[in-house]
């Protein structure tokens, strides 16, 4: 079962493609484990590429005992999720991601991102393996009260 909580934050990563290309990846997000409140994930990368979620489909949130997300205290430190959205203003793309809040000030936080065409999963437009951020912060929180 998934735990309750949410993630906010952003940051950047570098994806080094052989032999010499460096892809700069940035993102901003607000994501809830229970999917009930608004969810937003935007990813931008080299060449003017962008992805924005239109629907957050699933989230599994957990607490990994090998690291602590605080401060602030939070019931989770990891989220594995799937969403759909628009790649360069075209519908029909899926994002799979993993987020890890490994404590403050965020130097050890990690994220993976895989974006592909939903109708053809072999058409991958961005693939960043789970790796430490090059800057920024991913922050786990208690969930917001629901009305």
Secondary structure, 3 states (H helix, E strand, C coil): CCCCCEEEEEEEEEEEECCCEEEEEEEEEEEECCCCCCCEEEEEECCCEEEEEEEEEEEEEECCCCCCCCCCCCCCCEEEEEEEEEECCEEEEEEEEEEECCCCCCCCCEEEEEEEECCEEEEEEEEEEEEECCECCEEEECCCCCC
